[in-house]
């Protein structure tokens, strides 16, 4: 198993936010993973399987967190990693993580979707293993977070709140919960193409149809959020509970704040990445 010690992240009670929103609110702190994001869970499985299949390298497109994670786990496994990103659209901290461990970071003039096409082309033409969330091994690994939530909380929560970028994490949590789903509340940016919450800067979610199915089965809600709503939720997590997450991580909380929830319901908000991964965005918190 190719591992850096991922998983077993804290589920933190959020007493001040619970009082503010009238619910029993918990924070699943995925920033505690080795490269600072939830991506490490799936990457450990995907890279392990790539090694088992005799791959010489892995490739991905990324808005940042996948790049950092793929690069680290590839280095751990002794594999070459190629990362495609959209020029100027990825937080500096994440690019630095990928380059520090030896990844070949290729910036392209285009969108995330263009980068995704390049990653798939390289996988098809040169035999690299694509470790984006279209790889089922990624989903399998990330599903472990849902099982952890049930174990830590002692039950399935009433509501699970998540950021919605490409949708892979939504699909993974649904797989992890199995037949008994909480109500999924998803937060997406209304400015998907240029939101300051760069981790969810994805115009065309690759898992859109699957996410629609999860929302239907769980009686869930998709909330489209303004930049102000995202920033306010991000600020609340830091100022009220002392947890410094990256901006996109707060989209789940912002969606809960904008939704109708019954008093006393148990709500788990997944904070997907650490705030230090996006140093440029922190100026907003100082305002």
Protein Blocks (a to p, Z undefined) as FASTA:
>chain_A
ZZehiajiacdddfklmmmnopacddddfklpmnopaklmmmmmmmmmmmmnopabdcdd
dehlmmmmmmmmmmmnopacdddddehiacfklmmmmmmnopacdddeddfklmmmmmmm
mmmmnopacfbfklmklmmmmmmmmmmmmmmnopacfbdcdddfkommmmmmmmmnommc
cdddddddfblmlpfblmlmcfbafklmmmmmmmmmnopacddddfklmmmmmmmmmmmn
opacdfklmmmmmmmmmpccdehiacddddfbdfklmmmlmmmmmZZ
